Every structure is written in structure tokens, then in C-alpha cells.
């Protein structure tokens, strides 16, 4: 192994400029790839547990609903009564355009709030009594929502009806464009890094062709000859992974934790677990990115 490490160090010194170029290219591409993974996680986080199965939310009255600009069918100082709640549920379930009706109590809404905004500094600012219960409605055909919205809006005890897709779709269109755009740029840079690694290994093999020939003559195995080149590529990849991972964690800390979460507290944000998962994905891709082109190049160019 001493000879292998000596050859690896010699190769790194001999191709220091190419090694630095590989590290820079891999760092940028892996950072973009990690950002795309974090964006994917953020989109899933914002969608939450209801988005994929709910088209309409029917919010019921609270004691403070009447007198506001969107008080709906609420009576002053009165919450939706049990009779009204049952009537709303029956009317929704009997509508042919409705597939399923979910009831979310104040406690359910409070539990969901604490789960979604676990890292928010305002987590303890709301109580169960301040939450609003609602019916969440899944439609047979999401395009046929007007009739359901009109009927629900006219029922006693209903404060407002919200079509979630109208509110969320523009946001998700932007986020989806951002995540796929980032992933596309990351993919192109990863391809460039892979080609650059292959060229670096090819140049390194060419400069050591005499030593390779001697090792062939004395019966050295392909693995023994290939190992120094593989370690060179892995060294560049590990440096790029460390820099990229540090950049991703720093961006999460300074951009998301210290700014975004405080500025936009109504939005659910990714957690440290999602950030570390993205770093793990970057590490895996970085290692594969260094090994695959090295194996392909050495098999082709180490024949003497």
C-alpha cells in the first residue's frame, strides 16, 4: 500500500492544476445538485399531508368570526353548532361531485400546526381554542369545484370556503420550475465533471505509461495498477464533497433558519434532517461520479 499511496501523491502533484479544476467543477455541480434535493424536499414540505387528497376546505365559524371582512354565514359571538356541523357534513357528502369529506377538529388542526411549524419561534403563540375546525373535501373531478364551493358557501355555520388548488398551484408551479431547473443545471455540470475526471485520469496514465509497462512486465494485477488512479479521483471527490456539504449546511443555517423561517413564518420549511439528507445524497453522487469514469478510463487506457 505504501507504493500505491506514493504513486497517488505523485499523480496529484503532477496534475495539480487539473485536480483543482476537477474539484472546482465537482463542487459547483454537487452544490447545485444538493440545492435541487433541498428544493424537492421543500416542495413536499409545503404540500403537506393534505394537498394531494384535498381540493376544497370549508372553514367553520368561531366566536370571533362575525364582524370580520369574511365572516360568511356566522352569527355574532357564536361558533358553528353541532347541528349546523352535521348538516354541513351531510350536504357535502350528498353532493355527487364530492368523493370524500374529512373533518379536522380544532385539536387536529392544532396538532398539525405544531408538527408543521415545530421549528418556528411562534410555535407556542396559539392554543387549541384559537384554532378553526373545518371540513376538507376531495372531489370526484377537481375541475368541477364551482358547484361545491357555491353550495358550501351558502350553508349556515360556514365562514369561508377555500379552493386550495387555486391558491397553491401558482406557488408550486414556481417551485417545480425552480427545482427542475436546478436539477438540469446540476446534471450538465455533473456530466462536465465526469468528463473532466476521465480526461485527468487519461493524462495521468499517459505520463506514467513507462511505470505501467514495467508493472505489467513484473506481473502486477489490473487492480494494483488501477488503484492509484482511483485514489486520485476519490481524493478530488472527497474534497469537493466536504466543500459542497459545508456550503449546503451553511446556506440552510443562514438563509433558511436565520432568515426565511423568521420572515415567512406561515410557510412550512425543511428541517435539519432534510438538509443532512441532501448532504448524504451529494456524498453518494460524488463518490459514484469519481469511481465510474475512473474505471471506464483505466480499462481503456491502461493497456500497454
Buried (B, 14 or more C-beta within 10 A) or exposed (E): EEEBEEBBBBBBEBBEEBBEBBBBBBBBBBBBBBBBBBBBBBBBBBBBEBBEEBBBBBBBBBEBBBEEEEBBBBBEEBBBBEEBBEBBBEBBEEBEBBBEBBBBEBEBBBBBBEEBBEBBEEEEEBEEEEBBBBBBBBBBEEEEBEEBBEBBBEBBBBBBBBBBBEEBEEEBEEBBEBBEEBBEBBBEBBEBBBEBBBBBBBBBBEEBEEBBEEBBEEEBEEEEBBBBBBBBBBBBBBBBBEBBBEBBBEBBEEEBBEEBBEEEBEBBBBBEEBBBBBBEBBBEBBBEBBBBBBBBBBEEBBEB
